[in-house]
Amino acid sequence: MFAGGRDLERAANGLASRLPDGLATFADLAYNYRWSWTPGGDEVFAAVSPHRWELCGRNPVRLLQEVSADALAIAAGDAQLVARAEEVLAAVRLDLARPPLPGPVTPECPVAFFCAEYAVHQSLPVYSGGLGALAGDLLKAASDRAVPLVGVGLMYRRGYFRQQIDLTGRQREYWIENDPERMPAALVTVDGGEPLTVRVPIYDAFVTAQVWRIDVGRVPLFLLDAERPENDRLTRWITSQLYVGDPYTRLAQYALLGLGGMRALEALGIEPGVVHLNEGHAGFVSLELAARELARGASLDDALAAARERTVFTTHTPVPAGNDRYPHEQVVDALGTYAAEIGIDPETISRLGRTHPEARDEPFGVTQFALRTSRARNGVSARHGEVAREMWQPLWPDRPPELVPIGYVTNGVHTATWLGAPMRALLDRHLGEGWIERVSDSDAWAAVDRIGDDELWAVRRQQRERLVELVRDRAPLDRLTRGEARDYVEAGMRSFDPDALTIGFARRLATYKRLDLLLHEPERALALINGDRPVQIVIAGKAHPRDEPGKQLIQRLLGLRGAPGVGSRIVFLHDYDLELASRLVQGCDVWLNVPRPPLEASGTSGMKSALNGGLQLSVLDGWWPEAYEAAGGWALSGEVDPDHAAQDARHSAELLRLLEQEVVPAFYSDAPPRPWLERVRHSLRTIGPRFSAQRMVDDYVEQMYGPDG
Ligand SMILES: *Cc1c(COP(=O)(O)O)cnc(C)c1O
């Protein structure tokens, strides 16, 4: 058992001691997120108090702390419920007791996976979007595959921002304080006494951090937290907000994550065989690895080479502005004391982070630094690998782009997490016992072809209907919150039809995602939604607080709300998060993705939709060129065109043509619509195995974690 396991046990026992006899099972379940992807897990907590379960954001620790004594007594007296909880716990324990996967990674020298954000569950809000969702899915799949792996990140006290829209369509941000003591987390202590802490010099302070442990199945996730009495207000702020706008604090976060994260592992007694940097944010890990070699008397070159031998790096960002850069002076400010402590010149650090090491006025880039200090590097789709080789070729000036040493491991999604319950039951019926353990095996999916039209259509309708219920509840609420006119609020209550073609567009609202492609020819778009074969569109997404053009996208979209039919056929839902994402990908018939190529690295929400029988209408960018041929969806061309206006006009016309002439006729062809369902089966069977997180984790083990990575 890794360090901190006893602390989690103590936390579970403490919670159990405050519950009526018989409910200890619930407390044990609460402290490992494995319940969240074990069949029946969510249901047993919900059964304690459905209303409180939602109010607590499905946080089982809070549920058990906050629910009334009456509800607890009723649950304790419900022998059936207690037996169901015991069954779920038995399944979780069986899973935890499996031996580790034999292979290049051993429990003595596990993979240490570093990431700035993790989307494990809605009740642990330390994520913002795609990167976190991917990291959360990877931890779960590593647990399923029994790969020895630990996660390292930061415990943000306020997480990422929550979104509200005002009457002018303007996005407002607000934050909610996270209380780790009300999460399924335990502060790691030294033998049950004082919290374990590490210290790192950052700027002119020594930052002290404590460490929380959260269990994600077999994988422990360690989150560093600067909320310590030794730290002043400014220093405590380092772990306050995810992707904080101010560059001073942001660089301090990266230093704490990389340097502090590595020191924490050492204090926990964990010696990683491989360090996997998921994005460059944690890149300073290499300095700490090199520092150990320096302390043993190695030369600087040998120390850096030894650090490189243990580090692998995944880049996710083909948008140049998305790769953080800092002026050399700021790096010296932040890391000068640290550099002196380990005995290197801060200029050495800056050189490693510059595309052209000699160019002293070039800023320090975290991605360049991570590329230079890792032994293996990858993008997150075949196309993104190509784009990354081209983009970072100047770091290998003597090589042509095709020989730049950056490969790819295409992203995948955690099947058990993203499948809607009706779809899961359908696949359980048809694919046979244990299929979910063999989810990356194409043969396991062959039986999809034998699912009958009526049955498949009924399940699709059920999932769509659940989404329609959510829209009818959330749309009027969001409109009331904005202070909208009465009839527009009422239109929200009557919005959406469980039998109408439902299109989803939900993602970060950065301009390159081109939400406005829908607004290019408003007349044609309105005719589409108001036709006798109607189309309804649900949209959600957040713009980064400092992304002014992104915010204007939302404003322009909401500018359309007075047009006929829009009030009940187009809905923008506030505050896109994990829970909303999951409801949308389960319910939508078509998942729309229209980024400006080649700026989409992967685009995992489409994979989640496909698993649920949604069809993809996407630009050939990110993962889609790998899947499209086989997958039964639709594609817009993916060529790069420097004339953005011309490209937008072409893509908008092509998008409308596809919707009018192919998508709508196929959906409304028949009851049930055979050509549509043909596509759905095809898409499920081909995308299900290939874009699963299980396949992704297997690829990382084989291609990156082993000695040849
Ligand atoms: C899956 C997911 C994403 C990533 O999806 P994209 O297709 O890259 O936009 C972002 N946010 C949330 C909440 C998700 O669940």
The ligand as an SDF file (V2000), in Angstrom:
LIG
                    3D

 15 15  0  0  0  0  0  0  0  0999 V2000
  -14.4330   15.3760  -22.5600 C   0  0  0  0  0  0  0  0  0  0  0  0
  -14.5010   16.7300  -22.0030 C   0  0  0  0  0  0  0  0  0  0  0  0
  -13.8030   17.7730  -22.6330 C   0  0  0  0  0  0  0  0  0  0  0  0
  -12.9540   17.5700  -23.8540 C   0  0  0  0  0  0  0  0  0  0  0  0
  -13.7180   17.5550  -25.0110 O   0  0  0  0  0  0  0  0  0  0  0  0
  -13.3050   18.2620  -26.3680 P   0  0  0  0  0  0  0  0  0  0  0  0
  -13.8970   17.3750  -27.3800 O   0  0  0  0  0  0  0  0  0  0  0  0
  -11.8160   18.2960  -26.4170 O   0  0  0  0  0  0  0  0  0  0  0  0
  -13.9110   19.5930  -26.3300 O   0  0  0  0  0  0  0  0  0  0  0  0
  -13.9100   19.0360  -22.0950 C   0  0  0  0  0  0  0  0  0  0  0  0
  -14.6510   19.2950  -20.9980 N   0  0  0  0  0  0  0  0  0  0  0  0
  -15.3130   18.3220  -20.3680 C   0  0  0  0  0  0  0  0  0  0  0  0
  -16.1030   18.6620  -19.1570 C   0  0  0  0  0  0  0  0  0  0  0  0
  -15.2620   17.0080  -20.8390 C   0  0  0  0  0  0  0  0  0  0  0  0
  -15.9160   16.0420  -20.1980 O   0  0  0  0  0  0  0  0  0  0  0  0
  1  2  1  0
  2  3  1  0
  2 14  2  0
  3  4  1  0
  3 10  2  0
  4  5  1  0
  5  6  1  0
  6  7  2  0
  6  8  1  0
  6  9  1  0
 10 11  1  0
 11 12  2  0
 12 13  1  0
 12 14  1  0
 14 15  1  0
M  END
$$$$
